[in-house]
């Protein structure tokens, strides 16, 4: 088994707002390539502009870094096919990347649901305070009318 840390196109890591340690495990005899993507955020985003979207993405990658999470994809050469290292690496990488993006989407959906719950809670509080203020205002106007 050969361990290969090289990838042909490092720009792939930047497309998804993170840097990642990509490691390939290659077994040419069995026709298997495994790709392990381990995202990390100790280097600033290439396109970071401080928006909430990037903050949310960064939260996901910070979580991956803290929890030591990695995503694995496997490409297997079928019997009778010719082993192609480049194609196998691309397939394994894409499978691992899909897992990472699905996890990111799940994380972001949970974050959005939490925010929506907070918004609903604050909306109820604001409505309650607004109702109380309206009642107090009505009471004040009645008292003013009574004193005339």
Buried (B, 14 or more C-beta within 10 A) or exposed (E): EEEBEEBEEEEBBBEBBBBBEBBBBBBEEEBBBBBBBBBBBEEEBEEEEEEEEBEBBBBBBBBBBEEEBBBBBBBBBEEEEEBBEEBBBBBBBBBBBEBBEEBBEEBBEEEEEEEEEEEEEEEEEEEEEEEEEEEEEEEEEEEEEEEE
